[in-house]
Amino acid sequence: MRIGIVCYPTFGGSGVLATELGKALADKGHQVHFITYQQPVRLSEFNANIFYHEVRVPHYPLFDYPPYETALASTMVDVIVNSNIDLLHVHYAVPHASAAYMAKMILEKQGKKIPVVTTLHGTDITLVGKDKTFAPVVTFSINESDAITAVSNNLRDETYKNFKIGKEIEVIQNFVDVKRFNKKPIDAFRRVIAPNGEKILLHASNFRKLKRVQDVVLIFAETVKKVPSKLLFVGDGPERPAAESLCRELGICDETRFVGKQEQMEDILAIADLFLLTSDYESFGLAALEAMAAGVPVISTNAGGLPEINVHGQTGYLANVGDVNTMGRYAIELLSDAEKLQQFKLNAAAHARLFDIDRIVPQYEALYNRFL
Ligand code: GMT
């Protein structure tokens, strides 16, 4: 098959998932064409079956807002025609689904039919999409997609709740390449972070408000009082200064480290003992699944789709949003009990295997095949 994939090329989960899907499809012999404004972050290696088409938006002094959607739709048409694409798979509804609709209509006038699959990832529905400014276009373009998928049961239900969708939304859960995350810790790296064998807690996100990174700091501040430990923050974003200043306020700067955006998550996860995810909402929580695949238990909120991956009392613990006391208590309990921690690490890795790339990618292939 020749598949066009449209996504955000950044560190966000939807872009990561779309890129990993494209790479997996290419490994299976499909030709994959990424259409986006920048080389996706996880697309660093050469693969003969992968093509990258950059969307360029001309800048004119007249434009306060460069018309990305128009440029994207035009690039889609160009790639579909010239690379003979069979199917377009767009990740994140805004504005990819409406640009795909526009491209589809243009091509239909030229006598070419192009099936469009839209995958909903989360904030495209729960935050951005349902904003009144976007809602009519988002509702329309989701409904016009030939197939709609959501990355969790929770997101499917949220979509039906927030939009008038007259079609079936199929759930294809996110996946992880278990082999990639099954890595031995690099001892020298562990010693740099935790020179005296302290436990390592980890948080990775884009530090948006919804991630509640200050809760991570508060949980750690309690934990470090009882368990010799270090906290690693991976990623960057608007709430990082607030998290840093809270660390200073609580006097735990020497125990915390902000390492910024990192591509080698598997090496970082390999040295971690516990992953913290305190979000207000996660449609799925791909970062938590990657942690589990690396054998790292997760303490998370019970928001959105998180209970679909993190099993309370087995792979980690769940608590209400903002309940830092309970999450702190769970962290201390788990990190102080070597036997329990080891069991949770094994449980997390075993549970992540249910979401292995080899189980989930065939579900997308089966979906594509229905249209070809
Ligand atoms: O969570 C983010 O800030 C990024 C966002 C995105 O759109 O890239 O992630 C969403 O999609 C991921 C992949 O499907 C999910 O794992 C995340 O849970 C979801 N984020 C939210 O729902 C907040």
Boltz pocket constraint, residues with backbone or C-beta under 6 A from the ligand:
constraints:
  - pocket:
      binder: B
      contacts: [[A, 11], [A, 12], [A, 13], [A, 14], [A, 15], [A, 17], [A, 92], [A, 120], [A, 121], [A, 122], [A, 123], [A, 124], [A, 151], [A, 174], [A, 206], [A, 208], [A, 210], [A, 281], [A, 282], [A, 283], [A, 284], [A, 285], [A, 286], [A, 287]]
      max_distance: 6.0
